[in-house]
Structures are given as structure tokens and as C-alpha cells.
Amino acid sequence: MDTFIFSLEAVLPIILVIAAGYGIRRMGIVTDDFLKQANTFVFKVSLPLYLFCSVYNIENVKDINFRLLAVAVLLVLIIFFIALATILIYTKDSGKRGALIQIAFRSNYAIIGLPLAKAMGGESALADAALISAVGIPLFNALAVITLTVFSYDNQGKKVSLTSIVRSIVTNPLIIGVFAGVLLVCMRGYTDIRLKNDLPALYGAVENIGRIASPLALIVLGGRFKISSVRELAPDITVGVIWRLFAAPIIGLGGAMLLATRGMVALDRGAYPALIAFFGSPAAVSSAIMAESMHSHGELARQLVIWTNIVSVFTLFATIVFFRSLGML
């Protein structure tokens, strides 16, 4: 029961803020135009700054488990390509393809995953989780840009060039935010300048704007949620939930355990909580924001964020119980 309550407490605040957004819109406090503008603000300003701060706050760790990072990247790519193959067979709707493929590999690691890993494994798990985020967050965003560029309603039936994909990646606000954070982290060994210490006012302003991203994105998500779309999109929602909360964790965690038994990677008690959070968290809130902004199926993406958060209470509970029974947590 304690594990179930822990899982519930991890996602309940997100669900409640989404519900608040839904109620605020129904009461007429905000308009559809405001929600659309807020969606754009989150995508182009607040969320990039949030990702920048998340990456920038990763400390330089001397003993980096590069094999663990390589395994995380490899398994995400495997999930991506398997999802790509199955979703292409499942539907011919380009916008739905983009939303469903993105949901398969992209977890809410920055907002839910990191605190979840710490709660399961303490500071050692948080250290591994932070290292994984250094490669995981850029990888999630790069793959999402590629997916939503190729599978968007703007490009349906058209051949997408490599040039347009590269342009979409390098001009995507989220990629720019992550890259800026990675760049400054890499420069720490060559300069004594620290934003927090040397430019505290600037860093504080950036951090404050970034903090708006999560609650505002959730309010927008709730405000634009349509109950009437649930029945129409039920088969697609089911496929997305199965991929995010069942197929992806089985492939990711099963693959990591298999590689560990073969001696290809060392997984300690801190690594498993980080990997559970990385592969088992519900859909990233930013996936709905990005899908809408890049002309994919925005409504399906919003539904998937909401339903994966609800169902993840039970799947996270089952996953934690399973790994505890094996003595890995």
C-alpha cells in the first residue's frame, strides 16, 4: 500500500493541475486564444529555459558510467525504431503517427523521472538519473523533432528532405535550450565563470521563467482537453498508453537487465531506480505542446499525456513492487 500511495503522490499533483486548467476554461476565466498564446509561450520561451536550467544544474561527475549512458541511448533508439515500425502499420494518419511514435519513447523524465528516481533510491539514484538526463533529454527532444517533422499534417504525402529535418532540429527552441545548457556544462573545465555565482540576477530571472513551464503547460493541457474526443480517439489512446507504460518499460528495463546479466554494463542499486524512472514515467507534458506547435495531432497528444499519467499510478506501482521483489530496489 505504501508503494501505491507513493506512485499516486508522484502523479496526482500533475493530474490536479490539469483538472484545474479544465475547470478554469469551463468557467470562462481564460479563452481559447489565451490558451493558444500560452501554448506558444511555453514552447518558445518558458520550456526551453526550463530545459536549459535542468541540464545546466548537472554537476561534473568524475566517475561517469559511460556504459550506462550508452545503454540508455541504445534502448531508447530500439524503442523508437520498433514503435516506428508498428505505428506505421497501425495508422496511415500522419499526425497520429507523429503523436503515437513520440509518446512511445518520450517519458516525463525531467519533471517526474528525476524526483521519482530519488524517492526510490536516494542520492545515489539521483546522481545516476542526472547523468542519464544529460543524454536522455537531448535525445528525447531530437527524436521528437525528427518524428514530428516527418509525421505532421503539413508534410502528409510529401517527401521530407534531410535538410528540412536538420533545420527543424537546429531551430527548435527546446533543442536550443538543451544545447545551451550542455555547452555551458562542457565549458566548466575551461572557465571559472558560473552563472549562479557571477550573474545571479540573470540566472534567477532565467530560472523563474523556466519554472512557469510545467504548471502553465499543464493548465493549457487541461484547458484544451476535450472529453468528447475520448470516444473518438479511444483506440489511438489505448495504443499510446500501451506503448508508453507497458511496451517501452518492458523493452527498456528488460533490455538493461539482459545486458547487465551478460556483463556488458554494471547496474548498481542506484541505476535501477534511474532506469525505472527513465523508461516507466508517463508521457512528457512537453510532447503535447510540441505536437500542437509542429502541426501533429495535438488533441491526441493531449489525451495521451492525461491518460498515461492516470494509468501510470498503477504501472509504476507494479514496476516498483516487481523490482523490490528481486532485491533491486
C-alpha positions in Angstrom: 0.0 0.0 0.0 2.9 2.4 0.8 4.2 1.8 -2.7 0.8 2.5 -4.3 0.5 5.8 -2.3 4.0 6.7 -3.3 3.1 6.2 -7.0 -0.2 8.1 -6.6 1.6 11.1 -4.9 4.1 11.2 -7.8 1.5 11.9 -10.5 -1.5 13.3 -8.5 -0.3 16.9 -8.4 0.0 16.8 -12.2 -3.5 15.4 -12.7 -4.9 18.0 -10.3 -3.3 20.9 -12.2 -4.7 19.6 -15.4 -8.1 19.4 -13.8 -7.7 22.9 -12.6 -6.9 24.1 -16.2 -10.0 22.3 -17.4 -12.2 24.0 -14.8 -10.7 27.4 -15.4 -11.5 27.2 -19.1 -15.1 25.9 -18.5 -15.7 28.8 -16.1 -14.7 31.3 -18.8 -11.7 32.7 -16.9 -9.5 32.2 -19.9 -10.3 32.0 -23.6 -9.1 29.6 -26.4 -7.0 32.4 -27.8 -5.2 32.8 -24.4 -4.6 29.1 -24.3 -3.1 29.1 -27.8 -0.8 32.0 -27.0 0.2 30.4 -23.7 1.0 27.2 -25.6 3.3 29.2 -27.9 4.9 30.9 -25.0 5.7 27.6 -23.2 7.1 26.1 -26.4 9.2 29.0 -27.5 10.3 30.7 -24.2 9.5 29.0 -20.8 10.1 25.3 -21.6 13.5 26.0 -23.4 14.6 27.9 -20.3 13.4 25.1 -18.0 15.4 22.5 -20.0 18.4 24.8 -20.1 18.4 25.1 -16.3 17.8 21.3 -15.9 20.9 20.5 -18.0 23.0 23.3 -16.6 22.4 22.1 -13.0 24.0 18.8 -13.8 27.3 18.7 -11.9 30.5 17.4 -13.4 31.0 13.9 -12.1 34.5 12.4 -12.5 33.4 8.8 -12.4 30.8 8.7 -15.1 29.3 5.3 -16.0 29.6 5.8 -19.8 28.3 2.3 -20.4 25.1 3.1 -18.5 24.6 6.2 -20.7 25.3 4.2 -23.8 22.8 1.6 -22.8 20.1 4.2 -22.1 20.7 5.7 -25.5 20.7 2.4 -27.3 17.5 1.2 -25.7 15.7 4.5 -26.5 16.7 4.1 -30.1 15.5 0.4 -30.1 12.1 1.6 -28.7 12.0 4.3 -31.3 12.5 2.1 -34.3 10.2 -0.7 -33.0 7.5 1.9 -32.4 8.1 3.5 -35.8 7.5 0.1 -37.5 4.4 -0.8 -35.5 2.7 2.6 -35.7 3.3 2.9 -39.5 1.4 -0.4 -39.8 -1.3 0.7 -37.3 -2.4 4.0 -38.9 -1.9 6.0 -42.1 -2.9 9.3 -40.4 0.4 11.3 -40.5 -0.5 13.5 -37.4 -1.5 10.5 -35.4 1.7 8.7 -36.3 3.8 11.6 -35.0 1.9 11.7 -31.7 2.0 8.0 -31.1 5.6 7.4 -32.1 6.7 10.3 -29.9 4.8 9.0 -26.9 6.4 5.6 -27.2 10.0 6.8 -26.4 9.5 10.1 -24.6 8.8 9.9 -20.9 8.3 12.8 -18.5 11.8 12.4 -17.2 12.6 16.0 -16.3 9.5 16.7 -14.2 8.5 13.3 -12.8 11.5 11.0 -13.5 14.2 12.7 -11.5 12.3 13.1 -8.3 10.9 9.6 -8.7 14.4 8.2 -9.0 15.5 10.0 -5.9 12.4 8.8 -4.0 13.2 5.2 -4.9 16.9 5.1 -4.5 18.1 8.2 -2.7 21.1 10.4 -3.6 22.9 7.6 -5.5 19.9 7.1 -7.7 19.6 10.8 -8.3 23.2 11.0 -9.4 22.7 8.3 -12.0 19.4 9.8 -13.0 21.0 13.2 -13.5 23.7 11.7 -15.7 21.1 9.9 -17.8 19.2 13.1 -18.2 22.3 14.7 -19.7 21.9 12.4 -22.7 18.3 11.4 -22.4 16.7 14.9 -22.5 18.6 16.0 -25.7 17.9 12.6 -27.3 14.2 12.7 -26.5 13.9 16.2 -28.0 16.0 15.4 -31.1 13.9 12.3 -31.9 10.7 14.2 -31.2 11.7 16.9 -33.6 12.5 14.4 -36.3 9.3 12.4 -35.7 7.0 15.5 -35.7 8.8 17.0 -38.7 8.3 13.8 -40.8 4.9 12.9 -39.5 3.0 16.2 -39.5 -0.1 17.3 -41.4 2.0 19.8 -43.2 4.1 17.1 -44.7 1.5 14.4 -45.2 2.0 12.7 -48.6 5.2 14.8 -49.2 8.8 13.6 -49.2 10.7 15.2 -46.3 14.3 16.1 -47.1 17.2 15.7 -44.8 17.9 19.4 -44.9 14.4 20.2 -43.6 14.8 17.7 -40.8 18.2 19.2 -39.8 16.7 22.7 -40.0 13.9 21.7 -37.7 16.3 20.3 -35.2 18.7 23.2 -35.0 15.9 25.8 -34.9 13.7 24.0 -32.4 13.5 26.1 -29.2 13.7 23.1 -26.9 16.8 21.8 -28.7 18.4 25.2 -28.4 17.7 25.3 -24.7 19.2 21.9 -24.1 22.2 22.6 -26.3 23.0 25.9 -24.5 22.9 24.0 -21.2 25.2 21.2 -22.5 27.6 23.8 -23.9 28.0 25.7 -20.6 28.4 22.4 -18.7 31.2 21.4 -21.1 32.9 24.8 -20.6 33.2 24.4 -16.9 36.5 22.8 -17.2 37.9 25.7 -19.1 36.5 28.7 -17.3 35.8 29.9 -13.8 32.6 31.7 -14.8 29.5 30.4 -13.1 26.1 31.9 -13.9 24.7 31.2 -10.4 27.7 32.9 -8.7 28.8 35.6 -11.2 25.4 36.5 -12.7 22.9 35.6 -10.1 20.3 38.1 -11.2 20.3 36.9 -14.8 20.3 33.2 -13.7 17.5 33.9 -11.3 15.4 35.5 -14.0 16.0 32.6 -16.4 15.2 30.1 -13.7 12.0 31.9 -12.7 10.7 32.0 -16.3 11.6 28.3 -16.7 9.6 27.4 -13.6 6.5 28.7 -15.2 6.8 26.0 -17.9 5.4 23.0 -16.1 2.3 24.5 -14.4 1.4 26.7 -17.3 1.8 23.7 -19.8 -0.5 21.6 -17.5 -3.1 24.4 -17.3 -3.1 24.7 -21.1 -3.3 20.9 -21.4 -6.4 20.9 -19.2 -8.0 23.9 -20.7 -7.8 22.4 -24.2 -8.8 18.9 -23.2 -12.0 17.7 -24.8 -14.0 14.9 -23.2 -15.9 14.5 -26.4 -12.7 13.3 -28.1 -12.1 10.4 -25.8 -14.6 8.1 -27.5 -13.4 9.1 -31.0 -9.7 8.6 -30.1 -10.2 5.7 -27.7 -8.3 3.1 -30.0 -5.4 5.5 -30.5 -5.3 6.4 -26.8 -5.2 2.7 -26.0 -2.3 2.1 -28.4 -0.4 5.1 -27.0 -0.9 4.1 -23.3 0.2 0.5 -24.1 3.4 1.8 -25.7 4.3 4.3 -23.1 3.5 2.4 -20.0 3.9 -1.3 -21.0 5.9 -1.9 -24.1 8.6 0.8 -23.6 9.3 -0.1 -19.9 9.4 -3.8 -20.8 11.9 -3.2 -23.7 13.9 -0.7 -21.8 14.2 -2.3 -18.4 14.2 -5.9 -19.8 17.0 -4.9 -22.2 19.0 -3.3 -19.4 18.7 -6.3 -17.2 19.7 -8.6 -20.1 22.8 -6.5 -20.8 23.7 -6.5 -17.1 23.5 -10.3 -16.9 25.8 -10.5 -19.9 28.3 -8.3 -18.2 28.0 -5.5 -20.8 27.0 -2.9 -18.2 27.3 -2.6 -14.4 23.9 -1.7 -12.8 24.1 -0.9 -9.1 21.1 -0.2 -6.7 21.3 3.5 -7.9 21.0 2.6 -11.6 17.7 0.7 -11.4 15.6 3.5 -9.9 17.0 5.9 -12.5 16.2 3.4 -15.4 12.7 2.7 -14.0 12.0 6.5 -13.9 13.6 6.9 -17.4 11.5 4.3 -19.1 8.5 4.0 -16.9 7.3 7.6 -16.4 4.2 8.8 -18.1 4.3 10.9 -21.3 6.2 14.2 -21.2 4.0 17.3 -20.8 6.1 18.9 -23.5 5.1 16.2 -26.0 1.6 17.7 -26.3 3.0 21.3 -26.5 5.4 20.3 -29.2 2.9 18.2 -31.2 0.5 21.1 -31.3 3.2 23.6 -32.3 4.6 21.3 -35.0 1.2 20.6 -36.6 0.8 17.0 -35.5 -2.3 15.6 -33.8 -2.4 17.9 -30.8 -5.6 16.6 -29.3 -4.4 13.0 -29.4 -1.1 14.1 -27.8 -3.0 15.9 -25.0 -5.2 12.9 -24.4 -2.1 10.7 -24.2 -0.4 12.9 -21.6 -3.5 12.8 -19.4 -4.3 9.1 -19.7 -0.7 8.0 -19.3 -0.5 10.0 -16.1 -3.6 8.4 -14.7 -2.7 4.8 -15.7 0.9 5.3 -14.5 -0.2 5.2 -10.9 -0.9 1.5 -11.3 2.0 0.6 -13.7 4.6 2.4 -11.5 3.2 0.6 -8.5 3.5 -2.8 -10.3 7.0 -2.0 -11.6 8.3 -0.9 -8.1 6.8 -4.0 -6.5 8.4 -6.2 -9.1 11.9 -4.8 -8.7 11.7 -4.8 -4.9 10.8 -8.5 -5.1 14.0 -9.0 -7.0 16.0 -7.1 -4.4 17.0 -4.4 -6.9 15.4 -1.5 -5.0 
